[in-house]
Every structure is written in structure tokens, then in C-alpha cells.
Amino acid sequence: MNQRAKEGIEQFLQALSVDTKAPELEKTPARVTELFEELFSGIGCETRELWGDIFPTEYKGLVAVTNIPFYSMCEHHLMPFFGTVDVIYQPHNGCVAGLSKFNDVITVLSRKPQLQERLTQEIANAIIHDLQAEGVLVRVKATQLCMLMKGTLPQGSQVITMESRGVLSEMGTLRDEALAMLGGADV
């Protein structure tokens, strides 16, 4: 455990008049440190090696992996934001990644202080660069807990970001097909 972080959290709580010596709170700085070490474990990590083997296929169409859950921390308030990621990509020469690898990549990219907009871009970039996909469309739907708790967004609100690259960034049949996979052109 990072002792410096633990001491910093204890000082932070004490500065807010939290009695960290109370029996129910004396282990809180250590618990918070351990949690944040895990939540920030994606800092400095690269995604290329996470994909593992790429599999050749005869398949020529789009591949969609949808409703991948994620949890991240808003870099502005260090409060959680969470939701789902939908990925649609056009493989390069029919070469596809293992479907579980999308979750692995999204988990690593979300485990750091993050912005939803940047997370969406980083997922799209990883798929284009690491897999050399012909195109990708990424949609992230998230609940921003900091905004809900502050009252600036009503309960049930979601923020939706979308990023596309390559052949799926261009208007046309492929993009229309990708949007249809997400539920239609009104996504």
C-alpha cells in the first residue's frame, strides 16, 4: 500500500473535521487508498498487448460488441461515472479480436482519472491502432454521479458520447449499418 497516499487521505479527512481516530473510521484511510490504487491501476498502461491473438476469418461484415459495463472516476471531482460501451468495428482483412478483449481494454482505459469524452476517444483509438481496424464506432452511455449528487442533472440522466474513425466516420451504407446495429439513426 502507498503509505504516502494513506497519510494524505487521513490528512484530507481530518482537514474536513472527520475524526479518523474513531473506531469506525480508523481503517478508512487504508481502505480508501487500496480502493483508489485499484481504480487508478490503468495509469500508464498500454492497450496493444491486451488484445492477445487476432483471429483470421472469412467474415467481411461489421462486428458489434454492445453493453460492455465500465466504471471510471471523473477527473474533475474524483467521483464515479459508469455505464456501458458499445463498439462496432470493421475488421482489417477479416482479422478479429477475441470478444472478451474489448472488456479488458475498456477496463484498463477507464481505470484512471478520466473524462467520458476522452474515454470514448481512447477506446476508438485503441481499436483503430491496435487492431488496425478499417473503421470503428464507439458509443458510451454513462451516469455522472458527481452531477447527480450536486443536483445539476436530474436522476436518470445519462451522458452519451460517440466517436468514429475510418470507414465508419464517413456517411454512407457502412455507417448507416453501424447505426442500425445501435438501434437506428436516432442514437
Helices and strands as residue ranges (DSSP letters): H 3-15, H 28-39, G 48-51, E 54-56, E 63-74, E 80-90, E 95-97, H 100-110, E 113-114, H 116-131, E 135-144, H 145-150, E 159-166, H 173-181
